[in-house]
Amino acid sequence: MDTAETSLVIEQCLDGNEQAIERFVSTHKTDVFRLALSIVQDPAAANEITQETFIAALRSLRSYKEKSSLKAWLYTIALNTSRSHLRRQKALDKLRTTLTSILRLDSQRLSTPEDAVIQSEKEKVIWKALNELDEKHRTVVVLRYFQDLPIAEIAEILSASEGTIHSRLHTARDRLRIALTSLHGD
Amino acid sequence: MKLSHAEAHQLIQQSVDTPLPQDKEDLLDFHLQNCPDCGVYRNQINDVETVLRSTMNKHWSASPASFDADAITGKVKASPQGRLGTQLVMISLTIMLVMFGAWRLVNTSVIPATIAPLQISPIPTPSTLHARTLAPNCEEVVYTVQEGDTFAGIASRFSATAEIIMDWNQIQPDALMVGNRISIPVCITPSATVHSTTLTLTFSPAPSITSSP
């Protein structure tokens, strides 16, 4: 979407044009949902986060500065909403752990059981290693390889420099590489 | 210029995200031609990227549940921003009420509208006295009131009466104040025999007082 198109969409949404809002939501909802899913690992929660993201975005559309791309701006809201959800979820999980028997948190993080997704051995190893990355490295990997975003946009979404994004990707790839090489016994 | 293995790894990682400048690319290519280990490293990084993309797509390629854009629009309209107009009206009313209350407070005063002017009685001096006519045998003595003086006491000293002093000076009975300068009309009645050269001064009240404004 070029700048002129973006401005038009924003203007129409601000005017309360329901068709424009519907178009805006339809255009971006899958990407937002998948980003949320990659963070929270739960489709139901990802759906909720997607709705919350669009509500928050439409409410604060006036504050959107056209310096960044609309997608990047939307992704920033989605990321923040997902992180808030994760924080709430962590608090709930802690409570569950205290009240009931101890549940393994790492298995809870995967919404779909491993056997429901057919994966090669390499994919299993990379998936496990990916989930073991800390949040800041995992997020850059998701934005780069799942959302296919350029470095500049990732830097904008995460409010970091491009150098920092390069560095985090470098570190994440090295860790995943080590996990893969251990599979082969290299 | 030769690259170290660490530098080569660095350039390999860089090239994955953004194209390298030509000179760096040439250096890397030359290094990789002569370093099998760094070649393996590059292949492993490429492998990571491929597997990463495929596994993420398998896990996260689900589509969102269909939700009504109308539901989103409805929630946006019901948001605080949607009620902004009402909030602004309430805030404006509150400010107006506060300002009205402050205005009322300023304009409602417990101090009476008029204050009775402070009456200060001038200290009588001879110049403020009414013009009086003294008899030829009388003269005006100016006396400064001392502490403890009374009209009666002063009058007795000058063979006058308190009433004459009060009247002559136009002073109220309770207005005698220390430091006041009052005039006392004193009249001399000589009493002498042929053989006596003693002049006896007898102070007596002035025989007549006529006043003119």
Interface residues (C-beta under 8 A of the other chain):
Chain A: G16 E18 I21 E22 V25 S26 K29 T30 V32 F33 R34 L37 S38 P43 A46 N47 T50 Q51 F54 I55 L58 R59 T112 V117 I118 Q119 S120 K122 E123 K124 I126 W127 L130 V141 V142 R144 Y145 F146 I151 H166 L169 H170 R173 D174 L176 R177 L180 T181
Chain B: Q10 Q13 Q14 V16 D17 T18 Y41 Q44 I45 D47 V48 E49 V51 L52 R53 S54 T55 M56 N57 K58 H59 W60 S61 A62 S63 P64 A65 F67 A69 D70 A71 I72 T73 K75 V76 K77 S79 Q81
